[in-house]
Amino acid sequence: MTLDKLKKGQIATIEKIDANSALKDRLLSFGIMQDETIELKAYSLAKNTFEVQVGNTLVALREDEAKKIKVKPNLK
């Protein structure tokens, strides 16, 4: 499953990032990396931007970026 498929408020663990090195480096600078916990906080009406939280950091991602982040939803 990719990040863009999460529901609002859902928490997941990042399994893999399928992106080029420039995007991977940018995501890493925000703390978005393999085995980190990520929460989908909000998204736009058209679901073309997503607000996620990793640790104490809030990050806005474009749809194409969110589709490159593979996650495994955490069970409650």
C-alpha positions in Angstrom: 0.0 0.0 0.0 1.2 3.5 -0.7 0.9 6.6 1.5 -1.8 8.2 -0.6 -4.1 5.3 0.2 -4.1 5.9 4.0 -7.2 7.4 5.6 -7.0 10.6 7.6 -5.6 9.9 11.1 -4.2 6.5 10.1 -0.7 5.6 11.3 1.7 3.4 9.3 5.3 2.2 9.2 7.3 3.2 6.1 8.4 0.0 4.3 10.2 1.4 1.3 10.6 4.6 -0.7 10.7 4.1 -4.5 12.1 7.4 -5.6 15.2 8.8 -7.3 18.1 9.8 -5.0 17.2 13.5 -5.0 13.7 12.9 -3.7 15.0 10.3 -1.2 17.5 12.8 0.1 14.8 15.5 0.4 12.4 13.1 2.3 15.3 11.9 4.5 15.9 15.6 5.5 12.4 15.6 6.9 12.8 12.3 8.7 10.8 10.3 6.2 12.8 7.0 5.9 12.4 3.3 6.1 11.0 1.8 9.4 9.8 5.3 10.6 6.2 5.8 11.8 4.1 8.2 9.7 0.6 9.6 10.3 -1.6 11.1 7.6 -3.0 14.2 9.2 -4.9 15.8 6.3 -5.3 16.0 2.6 -6.7 18.4 0.0 -10.2 17.9 -1.4 -8.8 16.5 -4.7 -6.2 14.4 -2.7 -3.3 16.0 -4.6 -1.5 17.2 -1.5 -1.1 15.3 1.8 0.0 16.6 5.2 1.9 13.9 7.2 3.6 13.8 10.5 6.9 12.0 11.2 8.0 12.4 14.8 7.4 16.1 15.6 7.7 17.2 12.0 4.7 18.1 9.7 5.4 17.8 6.0 3.3 18.5 3.0 3.8 16.0 0.1 2.5 16.1 -3.5 0.4 13.2 -4.7 3.2 11.8 -6.9 5.6 11.9 -3.9 3.1 10.1 -1.6 2.6 7.4 -4.2 6.4 6.6 -4.0 6.2 5.8 -0.3 5.2 2.3 0.5 3.7 1.8 4.0 2.2 -0.9 6.2 -0.7 0.4 8.3 -0.3 -0.1 12.0 -3.0 -2.1 13.8 -4.7 -0.5 16.7 
